[in-house]
Amino acid sequence: MNWSSWIRQFHRWMAVVFTLVVAGIFVTLGMGSEPPMWAYYLPLAPLAFLMFTGLYMYIQPYATKWRSTRRTNI
């Protein structure tokens, strides 16, 4: 598995983890109990990974195009 597909797979799993954590917080709130304050910070770690991997996947096509035009101009 190459680097790009590994990052894409990691991004997918972090999206699942983020969704489950946020859904868990909403279920806890819906049951009428207040979760501890640290539970509200749990989604931030997967969200940070999602941001960095998402930015990588967003920039990747532009970087590939930039590299290919740079090679053809040499």
C-alpha positions as a Markdown table, in Angstrom:
| # | Residue | x | y | z |
|---|---|---|---|---|
| 1 | Met | 0.0 | 0.0 | 0.0 |
| 2 | Asn | 1.5 | 3.3 | -1.0 |
| 3 | Trp | 1.6 | 6.5 | 1.1 |
| 4 | Ser | -1.4 | 8.2 | -0.4 |
| 5 | Ser | -3.7 | 5.3 | -0.1 |
| 6 | Trp | -2.6 | 4.8 | 3.5 |
| 7 | Ile | -3.5 | 8.4 | 4.3 |
| 8 | Arg | -6.8 | 8.1 | 2.6 |
| 9 | Gln | -7.6 | 4.9 | 4.6 |
| 10 | Phe | -6.5 | 6.6 | 7.8 |
| 11 | His | -8.8 | 9.6 | 7.0 |
| 12 | Arg | -11.8 | 7.3 | 6.5 |
| 13 | Trp | -11.2 | 5.6 | 9.9 |
| 14 | Met | -10.7 | 8.9 | 11.7 |
| 15 | Ala | -14.0 | 10.1 | 10.2 |
| 16 | Val | -15.7 | 7.0 | 11.6 |
| 17 | Val | -14.1 | 7.5 | 15.1 |
| 18 | Phe | -15.1 | 11.2 | 15.0 |
| 19 | Thr | -18.7 | 10.4 | 14.1 |
| 20 | Leu | -19.0 | 7.8 | 16.8 |
| 21 | Val | -17.6 | 10.1 | 19.5 |
| 22 | Val | -19.9 | 12.9 | 18.6 |
| 23 | Ala | -22.9 | 10.5 | 18.4 |
| 24 | Gly | -22.0 | 9.2 | 21.8 |
| 25 | Ile | -22.0 | 12.6 | 23.3 |
| 26 | Phe | -25.4 | 13.4 | 21.8 |
| 27 | Val | -26.8 | 10.0 | 23.1 |
| 28 | Thr | -25.5 | 10.8 | 26.5 |
| 29 | Leu | -27.1 | 14.2 | 26.4 |
| 30 | Gly | -30.3 | 12.7 | 25.1 |
| 31 | Met | -30.5 | 10.3 | 28.0 |
| 32 | Gly | -30.6 | 13.3 | 30.4 |
| 33 | Ser | -27.2 | 12.9 | 32.0 |
| 34 | Glu | -24.5 | 15.4 | 31.6 |
| 35 | Pro | -21.2 | 13.9 | 30.4 |
| 36 | Pro | -18.0 | 14.9 | 32.1 |
| 37 | Met | -16.3 | 18.0 | 30.7 |
| 38 | Trp | -13.4 | 16.1 | 29.2 |
| 39 | Ala | -15.8 | 14.2 | 27.0 |
| 40 | Tyr | -16.5 | 17.4 | 25.0 |
| 41 | Tyr | -12.8 | 17.5 | 24.1 |
| 42 | Leu | -12.6 | 13.9 | 22.8 |
| 43 | Pro | -13.7 | 14.8 | 19.2 |
| 44 | Leu | -10.8 | 17.3 | 18.9 |
| 45 | Ala | -8.1 | 14.7 | 18.3 |
| 46 | Pro | -9.8 | 12.9 | 15.4 |
| 47 | Leu | -10.8 | 16.3 | 14.0 |
| 48 | Ala | -7.2 | 17.5 | 14.0 |
| 49 | Phe | -6.2 | 14.3 | 12.1 |
| 50 | Leu | -9.1 | 14.8 | 9.7 |
| 51 | Met | -7.9 | 18.4 | 9.1 |
| 52 | Phe | -4.3 | 17.4 | 8.3 |
| 53 | Thr | -5.1 | 14.4 | 6.1 |
| 54 | Gly | -7.9 | 16.3 | 4.4 |
| 55 | Leu | -5.5 | 19.2 | 3.5 |
| 56 | Tyr | -3.0 | 16.6 | 2.2 |
| 57 | Met | -5.6 | 15.0 | 0.0 |
| 58 | Tyr | -6.9 | 18.4 | -1.2 |
| 59 | Ile | -3.4 | 19.7 | -2.1 |
| 60 | Gln | -2.1 | 16.4 | -3.6 |
| 61 | Pro | -3.6 | 16.9 | -7.2 |
| 62 | Tyr | -2.3 | 20.4 | -7.4 |
| 63 | Ala | 1.2 | 19.3 | -6.2 |
| 64 | Thr | 1.2 | 16.5 | -8.8 |
| 65 | Lys | 0.2 | 18.8 | -11.6 |
| 66 | Trp | 2.9 | 21.3 | -10.4 |
| 67 | Arg | 5.6 | 18.6 | -10.4 |
| 68 | Ser | 4.6 | 17.3 | -13.8 |
| 69 | Thr | 4.7 | 20.7 | -15.4 |
| 70 | Arg | 8.0 | 21.4 | -13.8 |
| 71 | Arg | 9.5 | 18.3 | -15.3 |
| 72 | Thr | 8.3 | 19.0 | -18.8 |
| 73 | Asn | 9.7 | 22.5 | -18.7 |
| 74 | Ile | 13.2 | 21.2 | -17.9 |
